[in-house]
Amino acid sequence: MDERVIAGGKYVAFDDMTWPTPMDHPDGGLEWRLRYASPEQLVKDRYLAASIVEAYRELITCPIKKRNAVIRVLRRAVSASREQEQT
């Protein structure tokens, strides 16, 4: 399985799928921005939030084998990102 972390760590791509990652960013992360940023600052974040909502829907409805594979890849991507931040 060929995995690629893309868009500054916001997504991981593999098996012809692209999934959003739950990685936080130095500015407080997506959750903070959605709660407190001004509406004009949220244009790109709305698309990221929409992709996360869709990914959540897919995870709770897809077969367990696919769900486990997706979660395994997302965990590896998050772990690799954290390791890079520490070096």
C-alpha positions in Angstrom: 0.0 0.0 0.0 1.5 3.3 -1.1 0.7 6.0 1.5 1.3 9.7 1.0 0.8 12.5 3.5 -0.3 15.6 1.6 -1.5 19.2 2.1 0.8 19.9 5.0 -0.3 16.8 6.9 -4.0 17.5 6.6 -4.7 14.5 4.4 -3.3 11.0 3.7 -3.8 9.4 0.3 -3.7 5.6 -0.4 -5.6 3.0 -2.4 -7.2 5.6 -4.6 -8.7 7.3 -1.4 -7.9 10.5 0.4 -8.7 10.9 4.1 -8.4 13.9 6.4 -6.1 13.5 9.3 -6.8 14.8 12.8 -3.5 16.5 13.1 -3.5 19.8 15.0 -1.6 22.8 13.8 0.4 25.5 15.7 -2.4 28.1 15.3 -4.7 26.1 17.6 -6.1 23.7 15.1 -9.2 23.4 13.0 -11.5 23.2 16.0 -10.2 26.4 17.5 -10.4 28.2 14.2 -14.0 27.1 13.5 -15.1 28.3 16.9 -13.2 31.6 17.2 -11.8 32.8 13.8 -13.7 35.5 11.8 -15.9 34.2 9.0 -13.6 35.6 6.3 -10.7 33.5 7.7 -12.7 30.2 7.4 -13.1 29.7 3.7 -10.5 26.9 3.3 -11.3 25.5 6.8 -15.0 25.0 5.8 -13.8 22.6 3.0 -11.5 20.7 5.4 -14.3 20.5 8.0 -16.7 19.2 5.4 -14.2 16.5 4.3 -13.9 15.4 8.0 -17.6 15.1 8.4 -17.9 13.1 5.2 -14.9 10.9 6.3 -16.7 10.3 9.7 -19.8 9.2 7.9 -17.9 6.9 5.7 -16.0 5.3 8.6 -19.2 4.5 10.5 -20.9 3.0 7.4 -18.0 1.1 5.7 -17.1 -2.6 6.3 -14.9 -3.2 9.3 -12.0 -4.4 7.1 -11.9 -1.1 5.2 -12.4 0.9 8.5 -9.5 -0.9 10.2 -7.2 -0.3 7.1 -8.1 3.4 7.0 -7.5 3.9 10.8 -4.2 2.0 10.6 -3.0 4.3 7.8 -4.2 7.5 9.6 -2.5 6.4 12.8 0.8 5.8 10.9 0.5 9.3 9.3 -0.1 11.0 12.6 2.7 9.1 14.3 5.1 10.0 11.5 4.1 13.6 11.7 4.6 13.8 15.5 8.1 12.2 15.1 9.1 14.8 12.5 7.9 17.6 14.8 10.2 16.2 17.6 13.3 16.1 15.4 
